[in-house]
Amino acid sequence: MDVKYLSDDKGKITGVFIAIEDWEQLQKQYNISLAAAGAPNAQLQNSLSAALAKAKPDATDNA
């Protein structure tokens, strides 16, 4: 998985970018369904947290 970290002008990581193909794979793997696109929900947040924990982002990898 090619993960890119987004950071602000101070170097603080503010977001993560993944390819749509990787996102679709994560949706299948963690049974993520978006009832309303863009609407945050607990299942989505928990699933993304678990996926990011497995990726173990390194704070020094700023995009």
Steps between C-alpha positions, in 0.01 A plus 500: 500500500641835398416740785581870481487721805376858473647760731454865583768768467636404844549136403208365705326210326145612421377229267565185306462436128449150360420392147134429424586137427645467851194670648269257320706207630475636857124541459469132405746379764335688788141490368479878479178622343428865450126548540539873440816597320708741703302442819733382778387205707645288778555192282698698244709674765576174680587320177732776383666515841568128485637525146730788592622316810604211275677741263690646801557849357837653577480863605816572302332405168345835415361564154 
